[in-house]
Amino acid sequence: MANGDGDAIVIVERVLQLLDEGRFSATYKHALLTALLDLCVEGADAHGAPPQMLTTRQIAEKVIAVYWPHVRVWKVSAPLLRQMNDTRQIVGSDTILGWIHAFRQRVELAGGATAPVVRARALDPVGWNELLDKVEWRLIEMPLPKLQRVGGQDVGWLYRIGWNDHDARASRAAVRAYQRGQPSPFNNAVHLMPGVGMAFARLHAVLRPFLQHHWAEKVASLNAQEVPQAGLHEFLFGVERSSLEPVREGLMQLQAGKCFYCDGRLDRGAVHVDHFLPWARHPDDALANLVAADAVCNGDKRDFLASTGHVERWRERMQTQHPLLEQMATLARWDVGADRVLGAARAMYLALPGETRLWAGRKRWEILENPRLQLALA
Ligand SMILES: [Zn+2]
């Protein structure tokens, strides 16, 4: 399954079917599918091949990351967007969103500023682990065993897990023992079915926006809107630029005051923090994915992938300046995320068709150079 394009279309249709199946009263399946997609990309090896197995821990971490922006204040009249179709409010609720909201509030009240998820975990590691334990447990209990059920039947094309719902192997006690590193009958492996990882990695650029669109529509309907309001999509999935302030200066110094892309001198008052892998493709504020750029380069690059030469310099920075990145991360209480971002870069670049044009600089485009990319990303 899923080696050719025909199989890729089959996967898309199956994802659609899961989304249209109305068994979920919350947006958990959007979050879970998005998490699986992202992990398939981030886990790519040196040849761009996706992982065959994920863990419930990794999935929980990713689910928190994808929900992170959603628990901000939406607007004064409706501070938090509803993502469940019962009467429960998110605030204070015993739900994944309720826990994420409480943790984010606590971290931001203590730090006095908005914090990207990569920073929050460093600011409050104990609270982060508690949150992770709870979210992981809830995913094991409910969305993971139920996601693949269509019309009461388990279609099981996506992954295989070692427990069912209401299973003693995944009881709360068993999961708690596993989380404490004690002997437990619980096994955290989520085995992707053959071909799924490859199809997800290849279709990532299409499936991710598609899931977001579906997700925004669901949120709009849960919040009594006919169609997604202007700004809703951006609120849920856009970048929170203000939260990158604490690393701006450090990135500029790392680049000796020059723009990462054009090497021009950076004007201290107008330094932009750019996501090397575009946010729309890989929403990740990890230091490994951030570069300092001037307004022109940042504005011109938008959501495009940067050219081969930029990838080479980016990888070189990752290798030669890794100690400095680590130091910066410690000071700013941030996350370097080198493995994750490198995995995503491999999955994205190494799957591009030969004639793809990449952004090289202001109004300049270059055809990708595959052997050089392979070497740079090895
Ligand atoms: Zn520039």
Residues whose N, C-alpha, C, O or C-beta is under 5 A from the ligand:
A	BS01	ZN	C259 Y261 C262 D263 G264 D294 C297
